[in-house]
Amino acid sequence: MPVHRTWVELDERALVSNLNVLRSLLAPGARFCAVVKANAYGHGLRETVQILARNGVDAFAVDSLDDALLLRSLLPSAVILVSGYVVRERLAEAVRAGVSLTVYDKETVRALDACAGADVRTAAVHVKVETGTNRQGVLPEGLADLLETIRACPRVSLEGVSTHFANIEDPADTRFATLQLSRFQEALNAVHAAGFTPPFVHCACSAALILYPDTHFSLVRAGISLYGHWSAPETQLAAIKHMVKCDLSPVLSWKTRVAQVKQVPAGVSVGYGLSETTRRPTRLAILPVGYWDGYDRSLSSVGEVLIAGNRCKVMGRVCMNMLMVDASAVPNLQPEQEAVLIGRGGRHHVTAEELAARTGTIAYEVLSRINPTLPRIVV
Ligand SMILES: *Cc1c(COP(=O)(O)O)cnc(C)c1O
C-alpha cells in the first residue's frame, strides 16, 4: 500500500486501452491530439503524458503556457498546442519553446511576428474560428483580415484552423452542430482560397470523435474519453444505438485511509453546524480528505465512500481537510484501512458520474478539481 494518506491511482492499462479504442475510430488521415488541460483532467499531467507519449501520442493540447512549457521539457519534438489565452508579455516564451498558439486577433499575430523575428524563429499559430459557441474565435467577417495579417507577418506560420462545438454531446438534436460544421467548412474554404493549406484542421472533441467521423478533418482533440468517461450519458446511448465499438474504462481511482475509528451513540451530532445527527449507535470513520483536496462540500451528508467493499455515507459537513463517514456496516473496521472516494471496492463502484450527479455537475468538474498536489501513482 502506498505511504500516502490520500492519493490518486492511474490505471495505465485502462488509459492505453482507451487510447487504442479512440485511435481505431479515427477517419483516414486524422491525427490524434490528447487534451491534457487541467492537470490532464485531474489525472496528473506528467504521469498521463508520459504514458501517452510512450504509446505513440505526439500531439497534446493544454490550456496554459505553463503547462505547455512543462510538456516541452518532457517531449522535445511533440506538437504542443495552447488552446487557451496567453498574456502578450509571455508570447516570446511560447515561440522560443516551439509551442503552437491559438489566435483570433491581429494584435496577437503582430506581437508574435515581432518576438519571433527577434528570435529568428517561426511562431506557429492555429486560427480559431467562431462558429457559434461564442467563446474564443475570430468572427467570420474578421477572418479574411486576420489571414491577411498572417500573410504579412513572415515569422508567423499558419499551422492550424480550428473551432469548438457548443452542443455535440446530445445527438437528439444535431441541427446546431451541423450549422457549426457548415460555418467551419466555409471558413476553411476561405482559408484555402487565401492560399493557405494548414496541416492541422480540427474541431472534434470526444463526442464528435466517437459519433461523427465527418468532423475529424486532419486532427481530433480528445479529452474526457481518453480518461474513460463519456461526455454525457446521451453520447454513450447514441454510440450504443449506432453500434460504435467504443469500450471505455475509467483510468482514475481516488483513495484515502481511515485516520480514526470511533463508536458513538444514537443522537449525537457530527461535524460543523451540527447539521446531521446519528439515528442509531454508529461507527464513524474519520478520513483525511476534504474540500481542499477536491471532495466537494456539497457532498456533505450525501456522498458515499467504499471501505472494504461497503458503501459508507458521509456524515455531516465535509470539512476543509477531513470528512466523517458512517462505517457501521464495515466488519472489523481498523484505522489505516483504505477508503475509496472514486473507484471500485468489492461489488461496488463509486464513479465520477455518481459524485457529479449528487452535486449537480459533470464528471469533468469532479475529476479536474482533484487537488493537483495529491500524489498520482501509476498502477
Ligand atoms: C476541453 C476541450 C476539448 C476536449 O473535450 P472533451 O469533451 O473532453 O473531449 C477539445 N477542444 C477544446 C477547445 C477544449 O477546450
The ligand as a Gaussian input file, in Angstrom:
#p B3LYP/6-31G(d) Opt

LIG

0 1
 C      -11.640000      20.583000     -23.353000
 C      -11.601000      20.729000     -24.813000
 C      -11.632000      19.607000     -25.665000
 C      -11.822000      18.204000     -25.163000
 O      -13.183000      17.941000     -24.933000
 P      -13.646000      16.505000     -24.429000
 O      -15.124000      16.585000     -24.403000
 O      -13.064000      16.344000     -23.062000
 O      -13.096000      15.520000     -25.379000
 C      -11.463000      19.828000     -27.022000
 N      -11.294000      21.072000     -27.510000
 C      -11.278000      22.165000     -26.733000
 C      -11.093000      23.502000     -27.349000
 C      -11.453000      22.037000     -25.356000
 O      -11.466000      23.135000     -24.596000

